Amino acid sequence: MISAQGITVTRGGRRILDGVSLAAGAGAFIAVIGPNGAGKSTLLSVLAGLLTPDAGQVTLDSAPLSALSDLARRRAYLPQNPRLEWPISVERLVALGLTPHLPALGGLPPQWQPAITRALEQCDLADRRDQPATTLSGGEFARAMLARAIVGDPDILIVDEPITGLDPRHAMQSMALLTRFAAAGKLVIASLHDLTLAARHAGRIIALVDGRIVEDADSLTESLIHRVFGVAAARIGQGDSLSFTLLSPSEK
């Protein structure tokens, strides 16, 4: 169980997060939605233990994140717009996700090779294994970073815009992969702009506006989209065929 209580983050005199509280347990797939500047990335960084809030606290199984020596093993974090400057192979990039599990000295133990192969296959990158990661397309690199996040089989997977830049097929494949992670008993928290895929896959929707949670719901609805984004939306279909058509503000 991860729990955040009264999380407040202030930057430049502006409250990026304002008293945010939430709790989530294993097996959940949570989509965090909201307009640009709502505080989604900041919230995910705090939940991952990478940013210390100005007020409030995040705990994992009742222990403060700062007190956990094994946090890097238990949770993986994929930031928005990751970068890579070194022309290492895709295989080596993915293997970096195993760093918390590896000894301080020596090469990659052979027993981790199956995990790397599995992560590459799950992200449709098996044929890019030996290619320099700096030569990947934007979408391929995004998938490689997702493979890096999942390779260590973390208990908690926190991903910030994991499908940005992906073509429709790979976006749907990546969302299905995250869904399987949650179904296997992992906690998945993802910031998403694709409302249709969020509605299809997430079992819980947390909506942020101006640094505050305005809705914590089991599903995404037309009224919630209007409240958060100020646009009308028409819901079409259900299940795997569910989609939302967004209308202009003048048509709401």
C-alpha positions as CSV (number, residue, x, y, z in Angstrom):
1,M,0.0,0.0,0.0
2,I,1.3,3.4,-1.0
3,S,-0.2,6.4,0.8
4,A,0.2,10.1,0.3
5,Q,-1.0,12.5,2.9
6,G,-1.3,16.3,2.4
7,I,1.4,16.5,-0.3
8,T,2.2,20.1,-1.1
9,V,4.9,21.3,-3.5
10,T,5.7,25.0,-4.1
11,R,7.9,26.4,-6.8
12,G,8.4,30.1,-7.6
13,G,5.7,31.1,-5.2
14,R,3.1,28.8,-6.9
15,R,1.7,25.7,-5.4
16,I,2.2,22.9,-7.9
17,L,0.5,20.4,-5.6
18,D,-1.8,21.6,-2.9
19,G,-2.6,19.2,-0.1
20,V,-2.9,16.0,-2.3
21,S,-3.9,12.8,-0.5
22,L,-4.4,9.4,-1.9
23,A,-3.9,5.7,-1.2
24,A,-3.4,2.8,-3.6
25,G,-2.7,-0.9,-3.3
26,A,-1.4,-3.9,-5.3
27,G,-3.3,-4.8,-8.4
28,A,-4.5,-1.4,-9.2
29,F,-4.1,0.5,-12.5
30,I,-4.5,4.2,-11.8
31,A,-4.6,6.8,-14.6
32,V,-3.7,10.3,-13.5
33,I,-5.3,12.9,-15.9
34,G,-5.5,16.6,-16.0
35,P,-4.7,19.7,-18.2
36,N,-1.1,20.9,-18.8
37,G,0.4,22.3,-15.7
38,A,-2.0,20.5,-13.4
39,G,0.8,18.9,-11.4
40,K,0.7,15.3,-12.8
41,S,4.4,14.9,-13.3
42,T,5.2,16.5,-9.9
43,L,2.8,14.1,-8.2
44,L,4.4,11.1,-9.9
45,S,7.9,12.2,-8.9
46,V,6.8,12.6,-5.3
47,L,5.1,9.2,-5.3
48,A,8.3,7.6,-6.7
49,G,10.3,9.1,-3.9
50,L,12.4,11.3,-6.3
51,L,11.0,14.6,-5.1
52,T,10.6,15.6,-1.4
53,P,7.4,17.6,-0.9
54,D,7.4,20.8,1.1
55,A,4.6,19.4,3.2
56,G,3.1,16.0,3.7
57,Q,4.5,12.5,3.4
58,V,4.4,9.4,1.2
59,T,4.6,6.0,2.8
60,L,5.0,2.5,1.4
61,D,3.5,-0.2,3.7
62,S,3.4,2.5,6.5
63,A,7.2,3.3,6.2
64,P,8.3,6.7,4.8
65,L,9.9,6.4,1.4
66,S,13.0,8.1,2.7
67,A,13.5,5.3,5.2
68,L,13.3,2.4,2.6
69,S,16.7,1.0,1.6
70,D,15.1,-1.2,-1.0
71,L,12.9,1.4,-2.7
72,A,14.8,1.3,-6.0
73,R,14.2,-2.5,-6.2
74,R,10.5,-2.2,-5.4
75,R,9.5,0.6,-7.7
76,A,10.4,1.6,-11.2
77,Y,9.9,5.1,-12.6
78,L,9.7,6.3,-16.2
79,P,9.9,10.0,-16.5
80,Q,8.3,12.1,-19.2
81,N,10.6,12.9,-22.1
82,P,13.6,10.8,-21.1
83,R,16.9,11.4,-22.7
84,L,20.0,9.4,-23.6
85,E,23.4,10.8,-24.7
86,W,25.5,7.7,-25.0
87,P,25.3,5.3,-28.0
88,I,24.9,2.2,-25.9
89,S,22.9,-0.7,-27.4
90,V,19.2,-1.1,-26.7
91,E,20.0,-4.2,-24.7
92,R,22.3,-2.3,-22.4
93,L,19.8,0.5,-22.1
94,V,17.2,-2.0,-20.9
95,A,19.7,-3.6,-18.6
96,L,20.1,-0.3,-16.8
97,G,16.7,-1.0,-15.3
98,L,18.4,-3.9,-13.4
99,T,20.9,-1.7,-11.7
100,P,19.4,-1.9,-8.2
101,H,19.5,-5.7,-8.4
102,L,23.1,-6.1,-9.6
103,P,26.4,-6.3,-7.7
104,A,28.5,-3.1,-7.5
105,L,31.3,-4.7,-9.6
106,G,31.4,-7.0,-12.6
107,G,29.3,-7.5,-15.7
108,L,25.7,-8.5,-16.1
109,P,25.0,-11.9,-14.5
110,P,23.8,-14.4,-17.1
111,Q,20.6,-15.2,-15.1
112,W,19.2,-11.7,-16.0
113,Q,19.4,-12.3,-19.8
114,P,16.0,-14.0,-20.0
115,A,14.4,-10.9,-18.2
116,I,16.0,-8.6,-20.7
117,T,14.9,-10.7,-23.6
118,R,11.3,-10.9,-22.2
119,A,11.2,-7.1,-21.8
120,L,12.5,-6.5,-25.3
121,E,9.8,-8.9,-26.7
122,Q,7.0,-7.3,-24.7
123,C,7.9,-3.9,-26.0
124,D,8.4,-5.2,-29.6
125,L,12.1,-4.4,-29.7
126,A,13.7,-7.9,-30.1
127,D,15.0,-7.0,-33.5
128,R,16.6,-3.8,-32.2
129,R,18.6,-5.5,-29.4
130,D,22.1,-4.6,-30.7
131,Q,21.2,-1.3,-32.3
132,P,22.6,1.9,-30.7
133,A,19.7,3.3,-28.7
134,T,20.6,6.8,-29.9
135,T,19.6,5.8,-33.4
136,L,16.1,4.7,-32.4
137,S,13.0,6.7,-33.6
138,G,11.2,8.6,-30.9
139,G,8.5,6.0,-30.5
140,E,11.1,3.1,-30.4
141,F,13.1,5.0,-27.7
142,A,9.9,5.4,-25.7
143,R,9.3,1.7,-25.9
144,A,12.9,1.0,-24.9
145,M,12.5,3.1,-21.8
146,L,9.3,1.3,-20.9
147,A,11.2,-2.0,-21.3
148,R,13.9,-0.6,-19.0
149,A,11.2,0.2,-16.4
150,I,9.6,-3.3,-16.4
151,V,12.7,-5.5,-16.8
152,G,13.3,-5.7,-13.0
153,D,9.6,-6.8,-12.4
154,P,9.0,-4.1,-9.8
155,D,6.1,-4.1,-7.4
156,I,5.2,-0.5,-8.3
157,L,5.4,0.9,-11.7
158,I,5.1,4.7,-12.0
159,V,5.1,6.0,-15.6
160,D,4.7,9.5,-16.9
161,E,3.1,9.7,-20.3
162,P,4.4,6.3,-21.4
163,I,2.6,6.3,-24.7
164,T,3.4,9.8,-25.9
165,G,4.9,9.5,-29.4
166,L,3.8,6.0,-30.0
167,D,1.9,4.9,-33.1
168,P,-1.6,3.6,-32.4
169,R,-0.7,-0.1,-32.5
170,H,2.2,0.3,-30.0
171,A,0.2,2.6,-27.8
172,M,-2.5,0.0,-27.4
173,Q,0.2,-2.8,-26.9
174,S,1.9,-0.7,-24.2
175,M,-1.4,-0.1,-22.4
176,A,-2.2,-3.8,-22.6
177,L,1.2,-4.5,-21.1
178,L,0.5,-2.1,-18.2
179,T,-2.9,-3.7,-17.7
180,R,-1.2,-7.2,-17.4
181,F,1.2,-5.9,-14.9
182,A,-1.6,-4.7,-12.7
183,A,-3.5,-7.9,-13.2
184,A,-0.4,-9.8,-11.9
185,G,-0.6,-7.9,-8.6
186,K,1.5,-4.9,-9.4
187,L,0.6,-1.3,-8.7
188,V,0.6,0.8,-11.9
189,I,0.3,4.6,-11.8
190,A,0.4,6.3,-15.2
191,S,-0.1,9.9,-16.2
192,L,-2.0,9.8,-19.5
193,H,-3.3,12.3,-22.1
194,D,-5.1,9.7,-24.2
195,L,-8.5,9.6,-22.5
196,T,-9.8,6.8,-24.6
197,L,-7.0,4.4,-23.6
198,A,-7.2,5.6,-20.0
199,A,-10.9,4.8,-19.9
200,R,-10.4,1.4,-21.5
201,H,-7.5,0.2,-19.3
202,A,-7.4,2.0,-15.9
203,G,-9.6,0.8,-13.1
204,R,-9.3,4.1,-11.3
205,I,-9.1,7.7,-12.6
206,I,-7.5,10.5,-10.5
207,A,-8.1,13.9,-12.0
208,L,-5.8,16.8,-11.1
209,V,-6.6,20.5,-11.7
210,D,-4.4,23.3,-10.4
211,G,-2.5,20.9,-8.1
212,R,-5.6,19.5,-6.4
213,I,-7.5,16.2,-6.9
214,V,-10.9,17.2,-8.2
215,E,-12.1,13.6,-8.7
216,D,-11.1,10.1,-7.7
217,A,-13.4,7.8,-9.7
218,D,-13.7,4.3,-10.8
219,S,-14.3,5.3,-14.5
220,L,-14.0,8.2,-16.9
221,T,-17.2,10.0,-17.8
222,E,-18.3,12.8,-20.1
223,S,-19.0,15.0,-17.1
224,L,-15.6,14.4,-15.6
225,I,-13.9,15.3,-18.9
226,H,-15.9,18.5,-19.0
227,R,-15.1,19.3,-15.4
228,V,-11.3,18.7,-15.9
229,F,-10.7,20.0,-19.5
230,G,-13.6,22.3,-20.1
231,V,-14.7,20.5,-23.3
232,A,-17.7,18.4,-24.1
233,A,-17.2,14.7,-24.9
234,A,-19.3,12.0,-26.4
235,R,-18.8,8.4,-25.2
236,I,-19.1,5.7,-27.8
237,G,-19.2,2.0,-27.3
238,Q,-17.9,0.0,-24.3
239,G,-15.1,-2.3,-23.3
240,D,-12.3,-2.6,-25.9
241,S,-14.4,-0.5,-28.3
242,L,-14.9,2.3,-25.9
243,S,-13.8,5.7,-27.2
244,F,-14.4,9.4,-26.5
245,T,-15.0,12.0,-29.1
246,L,-14.0,15.5,-27.9
247,L,-16.1,18.4,-29.0
248,S,-15.0,22.1,-29.2
249,P,-15.9,24.2,-26.2
250,S,-18.6,26.0,-28.2
251,E,-20.4,22.7,-28.7
252,K,-20.7,21.7,-25.1
